Amino acid sequence: MRALILAGAATALLGACASTTDMTSDEFVFPEGLKIMEGGYPYVGGPCRLLGETFATSELLDDSADLLGCPRNAMQDPRVRAAGRVVGEYEGVVLVSVPKRPAQ
């Protein structure tokens, strides 16, 4: 019985390590020069992040548009490409200007 419990515990630990490694290896790390305001753009769970004002983004911000930062590989997704227009790049992050919708 004790061997069975130890085997189960070892399996659980190995499974936890494997899932943690898989999860972190696929995550994109945004550079420190960008101010992340919110995540999951242009759709819930999406790869892009709403950016705030920093030295790197100050000239690209506009009152009529949001500025997104997207990992370069996210631009392959048609939903991301359709969100707005590319206005620059910063340390591997594609900067996308997305027009704000008028209040209704």
C-alpha positions in Angstrom: 0.0 0.0 0.0 2.8 2.4 0.9 4.5 1.7 -2.4 1.3 2.5 -4.2 1.0 5.8 -2.4 4.6 6.8 -3.2 4.2 5.8 -6.8 1.1 8.0 -7.1 2.8 10.9 -5.4 5.8 10.6 -7.7 3.6 10.5 -10.8 1.7 13.6 -9.6 5.0 15.5 -9.0 6.3 14.6 -12.5 3.0 15.6 -14.1 3.1 19.0 -12.3 6.7 19.6 -13.5 5.8 18.7 -17.1 2.8 20.9 -17.2 4.7 23.9 -15.7 7.5 23.5 -18.2 5.1 23.3 -21.2 3.2 26.3 -20.0 6.2 28.6 -19.5 8.0 27.5 -22.7 5.1 28.7 -24.8 4.5 32.0 -23.1 5.8 35.2 -24.7 7.6 37.6 -22.4 7.0 41.3 -23.2 10.1 43.5 -22.8 10.3 45.8 -19.8 10.2 48.9 -21.9 6.5 48.4 -22.6 3.8 49.2 -20.1 1.2 46.4 -20.2 -2.3 47.8 -19.3 -4.6 44.8 -20.0 -4.3 41.4 -21.7 -6.2 39.2 -24.1 -6.6 41.5 -27.1 -8.1 41.6 -29.7 -10.3 38.7 -28.3 -10.6 37.1 -24.9 -7.4 35.1 -24.3 -5.7 36.7 -27.3 -1.9 37.0 -27.5 -1.8 40.8 -27.7 -1.8 43.3 -24.8 -3.1 46.8 -24.5 -0.1 49.2 -24.0 0.2 52.3 -21.9 2.5 55.3 -22.5 6.3 54.7 -22.2 9.3 56.2 -24.0 8.9 53.5 -26.7 5.2 54.1 -27.3 4.6 57.8 -26.6 4.7 58.9 -30.3 2.4 56.1 -31.4 -0.4 56.8 -28.9 -3.6 58.5 -30.1 -6.8 59.5 -28.4 -8.8 57.9 -31.2 -7.0 54.5 -31.1 -5.7 51.9 -28.7 -2.1 50.6 -29.0 -1.6 46.9 -28.8 1.6 45.0 -28.5 1.6 41.6 -30.2 4.2 38.9 -30.4 5.5 38.7 -33.9 4.1 35.2 -34.5 0.6 36.4 -33.4 0.4 38.3 -36.7 -0.3 35.0 -38.5 -3.7 35.0 -36.8 -6.3 36.7 -39.1 -8.2 38.0 -36.1 -5.1 39.8 -34.9 -4.2 41.1 -38.4 -7.8 42.5 -38.8 -7.7 44.3 -35.4 -5.9 47.3 -36.7 -2.8 48.5 -38.6 0.9 47.9 -37.8 2.6 51.1 -36.8 5.9 49.9 -35.5 7.9 47.2 -33.7 9.7 47.2 -30.4 12.1 44.5 -29.3 10.2 41.7 -31.1 6.8 43.1 -30.3 4.6 44.3 -33.2 2.8 47.5 -32.3 -0.8 47.7 -33.7 -3.0 50.8 -33.7 -6.7 49.8 -33.2 -9.4 52.5 -33.8 -11.6 53.0 -30.8 -15.3 52.4 -31.4 -17.5 55.5 -30.8 -19.7 55.4 -27.7 -23.3 54.5 -28.5 
